[in-house]
């Protein structure tokens, strides 16, 4: 789920790479770097206050942008995601890795890997002081990395998170970051490099009950500003929305709360991956195992 900052159940208010070697070698290790950062960064040195890990399976018909085949094509697509969020002494960490595979034999979503990691340094934790003004519950400083293996894309996202205390929400955040490109480009058989831009992301989780059944609505909406690629061609700004509706099936059927969820994810992507000719609207089956 490109550009995705997926949010997890029960979250509290949710570097640089060595460039001394050849570009292709750097890109071949992108996703390994994302996972390693998630596993061995500061939170690993501190005792975690909490940690949530999930495996996702999603199935739906997703679009291929027109710049791949000179035409927009929809294909049955499977996405398997491993993601983790954890809290530590001075903030929290979130990372995920997607494996995407579709039924269309082109170069897009054919056994592709994509990953993101975000470190959030919480001012309320660092200074041991609560924010209670105008609904604002915390201010954080974000450091993010996005990496796509086949496309050889690498982005850095430093920025600020505002966390809000809104009745009924488990969490509600607004993130403002830069969107800094350090990709390989077409010289190294990757996607074209791009000018730097910015991102605005709103992410949330809202739990609710119907009778004795447990549900939640969670997800995010992001806006990434327009930029130009290395050929001088415009890359359109995009809006990506990925809300999920989850039913706690494990609680209903096995009396095991917050373990097995089923539901749907609706994906709306205006100008998918900056392509002005591709607007995606897709409903995907969602199964989540949380541990």
N, C-alpha and C positions, 0 to 999 in steps of 0.2 A: 504494500500500500504506500505508493510513493508520496513523500512529504508527510506521512502520517506521524502524529504524536498520540498513539493510542493510550487511553487512560485505564487504570486498573481498579477493581473493586476494593473498597476500604482504604484508599490512599488518604493520607492527611492532605490539608490544603496545599494537589498534583498540580591546545597542544600542538601540538603540531606534530606532523609525521616526518620522520627522517627523509630528507630529499637527497642524500648523498649518493644513492644508487640510481640506476636507470629508471625512467618513468614506468615502464611496464612492470618492473619488479615491485615498485611501490603500489601499483594498482592491484596486483595479484594478491596483496596482503591486506587490502582495505577492510574487508569484512572481518578478517581475523583480528585486525586492530580494534574494530568496534567492540567485538566480544571481549577482547583482552582488557580494553579500557573499562568495560562494565564489570569485569571480574576482579580487576586488580587496582582500581583507582582508589581514591581516599576512603570511601566507605569500607573497603576491604581491610583497611588499617584500623578502622574503628569498629567497635561492637555495633552491629546494626540494631536500631530501635525496632524496626519491623521490615519484613521482606515478603513480597508476593511474586510468584512466578506463574506464568500461564503458557499453555500450548493452545493455539487456535487452529481450526480448520475452517476455511471459507470456500464456498463454491458458488459461482455465478457467471453471468455473461458480461465480460468486460471489453472495452473498446481498445483497438490499436490505433494510435494517432496516424494521421494521413502522411506524415513525413517518413513513415516506415515503408509503406507500400503504395504511396501516392493515392491512397483511398482509405477511408475509415472502415475497419473490419471488426465485427464483434465475434468473440470466441469464448467458448466455455473455458473457465479459468479456475484453477485450484491454487489456493494460497495457504501455506503452512507457516505459522509464526511462533517463534519462541521469544518471550519477552519477560522482563523482570523490572520491578520497581522496589527500591529499598530506601529506608530513612536512616540517617546517621546523625552524629553529634551536631554537625553544622549545616545540615540540609538533607537533600534526597537525590537519588540517582534513578534514571530510567533508561533502559535500552531494549531494542528489539532487533531481530533478524528475520526477514521474510524470505521464503522460497516460493517462487511463482512459476507456474507452468500452465500453458494453455494448449488447445487443440489445433492451433494454427502454426504451421511449420515455417514461420518467418524468423527473424532475429529478435523478436520482441516477446518477452515473457516465456521463453523456452528454457526452463531450468535456470532462471535468473535468481540472483541473490541481491538483497538490498537491506541495509541496516542503518540505524540511528542510535545515538547516545546523547543524553542530556544530563549535565551536572547542575543542580540548583543549590546555590549557597544562600541559606535563609537568614535574613537579617534578624528576625525574631529569635532564632536559635543562637546565632553568633553573639548577639548583644543581650540575650536573655530578657527580651522586652517585647511585650505584646502590642500589636497595632490594633487600635480600636477607634478608627475615625472614618466616618462615611462608609462603613461596611468593609473597609480594607483590613484584612487580617494579617498580611505579611507582604514583604517585598523581598524578592530574591534576585540574585545575579546568575544568569544562565551561561553555560558553555556547551555548545552543541556541535556534533559532527554527523553529517549524512554521507553515506558511501554506497555507490552502486557498482557491482563487480563488472558485469559485461559491458556496461556503458562507460566504465572507467571515470565515473563522476565522483568528485569529492567536494563537499561544501562545509564551511565553518559558520556557526551561528551563535555568536556572542550576543547577549542581550539582557533584558530585565523581565522578571515575572511579577505580576501583581495578583495576589490571592485574595479572594473575597469571601466574606462570611454572609451567606445568603440562606435564609431558612429553607430547610428541606434538602439542600444540596450537600452531598458528602464532601465535594470540593468544587470550586469554580475558579479558574485561572485565566488571566489574559497575559500572553507572552508577546514581547516586542523584541525582535532580533534582527541583526544584519544577516545577509545571505551571501557569503563570500565564496567565490569560486576558486578552486585549486585543482581543476580536473585536467586530465591529460590532453584531451582534444583529439581531432581527427588524425593528427600526425602519428599518434600511437593507437589508431584504430578504435578510438572512443567517440562518444558524443561530442559535438562541438563545444568548446569552452564558451563561457558567457561572462558578460559584465556582472559586477556585483549588484545586489539588490537588497531587499528587506522582506521580513515576514511578520505578519500579525496572526496569532493563533489563539483561539478560545477553546478551552477544554474543560470538561465537566463530568460529574456523575451524580445522578438523581435516583435514589432508591424509592420504591413505593410498594404497597401491598394491594392485592385484590383478593378479598376473602382471607384465606390463610396462605395464599401464594405470594412468593417473593419475586419481585421484578426490579430491574433498574434500566435507566436510559443513560447511556454514556457515550462519549466520543469527542470529536473536535471539529472545528471549522477553521481553515487557514486561508489567508490571502498572501500571495507572493507577488511582489511588484514586477512590472515589465522590465526587460533588459534587452541587450543585443548580443547575438552570438559572434563567433570569430569571423564569420563571413559577412558581418554587417547586417544580417537579417534580423528582423524583430522577433523576440520571444515574448509572447503576450503575457500579461498578468493573469493569474489564475485564482479561482476559488475552489477549494477542495473541502467537501463536507462528508464526514463518515460517522453518522450517528448509529448506535447499536441499541436494539431492544433485547434484553436478556431475561429469560425465565430461569429461575433456580430449580432445575429439574432434579438435581441431587437432593435438595431439601424436600421436595414434594414426594419423591418416590422412595428415597433411601434414608431420609432423615439425616442427611449429610449436607449441612449448609455451606454455601460458598465453595463448592468443589466442582460441580458439573452444571454447566449452563448450556442452553440452546436458545436460538433466536435468529434474528436477521440483522444484517448490516446494510444500510442504504448508502450507496456511494454516488455523490453528485460531484462532477468535476467539470467546471466551466473552463474551456481552453486547456484541455488535458496536456500536461507537460509543456505548456506554452504554445500549443497548436490551436490557432484560431478556428480551425475547421473541425475540431473534435470536442463535443460537449457530451459527457458521459452521464447516464442516469441508470443505475443498476441496483437490483436487490440481490443480496447474497445470503445463502444459508450460512449460519454461524454455529459452531460447536466449540465450547471452551472448557478445558480442564485446568483447574487452578490448584496449585500445590505450594 
